[in-house]
Amino acid sequence: MRGRGPHIVRRVIGTLWLLPLLFLTGCAKNAPQDFMTDLSGPNAKQAWELSAPVFWIAGVIFFIVEIALLVAVFKFRARSDREVPVQVHGNKVLEITWTAIPALILAGVAVPTWFGIFKVAAEPKNAIDVTVTARQWWWEYEYTDLGVITANELNIPVNRPVRLTLKSIDVIHSFWVPKLAGKIDVIPGRVNTLTLEADEPGTFLGECAEFCAISHANMRMRVIATTPATFDDWVDRQKQNALTPGAGLAQRGAQIFQQKACVGCHAIRGTKAASRVGPDLTHVAGRTTFAGATFDFNEENLLEWVSDAPAMKPGAKMPSGLRELKLTRDEIRALVAYLLSLE
Ligand code: CUA
């Protein structure tokens, strides 16, 4: 043992240079889901104002404890000439001190947290109400007062609170757009609420934060904040029925859509398709992404998706167009042309 000791120590020290690397990963410039910087809206800021002091205090304590631990481990390790540390068992002053300090810190955290929880949970005035329904693996948004239904991309106007009422129809999911608000679980048989707000126009990325089976990682969402005027235009467009293409490949696609299985799961307002099993496609071409905000909305991706959705997104409920729905490549091309026309 005596011979191996220093060898192991040298090895441990030799790998210590990896530690700063770990910390450097926190400096990434491209971190759209970082919840510490560039926060938008009162709720996200409130949450960070509460967590920041705890984070820094805990950080300092972490380093003090770890350094003390390392010193103790090396200084008093098993040796023949072992130095015996001063024994502090039963030292009343020490025991009281290290009980009282954490208790005071916890009380200092608890009081502002208590007020913060009520502030964040309060019903906002003049809010836009949206019912969010989580499914494996995408999000449906129903703007209850505006009569708009869309998926994955939540459009909101800046400087106006948006009140989300969140439900799940299958398993537990979690709605999290870190720069706009805290995280909230979306639980079957239970209704949760969350308020978010953006201070400036922009696209805010988020993702499901509760493991919900195979495509959990492909259950993303984005919040697109625009000026109130742009938002009103968006709402006006969303309220209109879909235009049925008058000619060409897209027209053929519209017919195939109504004849094939598509109509069994999707809704396109202005047509007979009215199912809400899958995302509402009335204005699908107005979105930048699809399938849980996982893929860019473009012809190439749509062709691949309609041909074989489960190959692109494991577990996708959308059947493979080629294998299961027995669509021909021409039919798929027509369907995609139709989808691209649904602005
Ligand atoms: Cu939904 Cu993870």
Boltz pocket constraint, residues with backbone or C-beta under 6 A from the ligand:
constraints:
  - pocket:
      binder: B
      contacts: [[A, 135], [A, 137], [A, 172], [A, 173], [A, 174], [A, 208], [A, 209], [A, 210], [A, 211], [A, 212], [A, 213], [A, 215], [A, 216], [A, 217], [A, 219]]
      max_distance: 6.0
